[in-house]
């Protein structure tokens, strides 16, 4: 367990630590944006399918 903590501390002391955190934050923002866009596409797609189905049924 001690070696694990030493490894984590060494990782955070290196310059790669902040870079990894920055990448994690960017990835989270990109994922949130993709989810928001997909929800909008999902809602509009369902609406379009319903309109098309109604139009074909008439």
Buried (B, 14 or more C-beta within 10 A) or exposed (E): EEEEEEEEEEEEEEEEBEEEEEEEEEEEEEEEEEEEEEEEEEEEEEEEEEEEEEEEEE
